[in-house]
Amino acid sequence: LVPTNRMHILGGGALGTLWAAHCPAATLLLREGTTALQASRLRLRVHRLRAGEAAGPVDEALEACVRLEPSSGSATTPIGTLVIATKAYGAAAALEGVRSRLQSDAVVVLLC
């Protein structure tokens, strides 16, 4: 396996896509058969309100284009950093799907 600096995020729900939108060198790993995988990239727009000037809250938008890969099967890109953003009961099965792609010194962050 060739080392990679790209962060991989496992889980395409609210938490996974939020992390992907904020990490420019991220790849979002989705389940096989997910409709979004037909495009290879996903455009995300995240809105947040922050305390603004005297006029009140300011609506800021973050736009990101995120690379997509299947979480198992055809993808072979090695994983050096993995963020698991699945529901707790599905984390073990999701991790098993990418286990063969993990580098020997991979960092795995569990968010569920």
N, C-alpha and C positions, 0 to 999 in steps of 0.2 A: 504494500500500500504506500502511496505517495503522501507525505504529510500535507495537511491543509490547514489554513488559518480561518477558513470560513466556519461560522457558527451554524449548526443545524438545530432547528427547533421542531420537536416532534409533537404534533397536535395542532389541528387547524381551527380550534375553537376560539373563543374571545381572548383568552390569555395568550395562546400561541400566536395569533395574528397581531396582537398588541406588541408582543416582544419582537416579532419579525419587522413590524413597521418602524421600530426604534433602533434596530440593529442593521446598518446598511450592508454589511457583508454576511447576511443570513440567508439560509435556505430553509424553507418551510417544508417539512416532510408530512405528506398527506397519505391517507389510506388509498390503496389501489381501488380504482373504480370511482373515485371522487371526481365529479364533473370538472372542477377547476383544473385538474391535472391535464386536461386536453390542451390547455394554453401554456404551459411551462413557466408563465409569469402571472403574477396577480398584482393589480394596482389597488393599494389600500389608501384610505383617507381617514385619518383619526382626528376628531375634534376634541378640544379640551378648553375649559373655561379657566382663566387665571385672573387673579385680582388685578384690576386695571387702574387707571387713573380715576379722577373724580367722576368721570362719566359712567363708571361701573365696570362690570366684568368684560374682559376682552375674549372673543372667540378666536382661538388659534387653530389652524388646520395643519396637519402634517401629512404630506403625501409621500408614499413610498411605492416602489415597484419591487416586489419580492420574488425571488427565484423559487420555483416549486419542483419537488421530486417526489416520487412514490416512496413510502416508508419501507417497502420490501419489494422483492422481485427484481425488476430490471435495473434499478439504480445500483451503481458500484462505487460512487464517490466515497473515499474514506472520510471518517468522521473523527475530528480531533476535539471538538467541543460540542456537547449535546445538551440541550435544554429540553427536559421532558415536561410538557404542558398538557398532559391528558388528565382525565378523571382518575382518581386514585385506584379504583378497581381495575382500570385498564392499563396501568403503567407497566406492569410486568410483561404482559403480552406485547405491548407496543415496543418495549425495549428488546424483547426477543427478536422482533422483526428486523432490527438494525444491528444486532449484536455482532454479526460477521463483518460489518463495516467499521466498527470501532477500532481506532488505533490502540496500540498497547498502552500508551500513556494518555488516553483520552480523559477529558474532564467531563463528568456527567453531573448536571444540576437538576434536581428533582423539585418541581414547583407544586406538585399536587398534594 
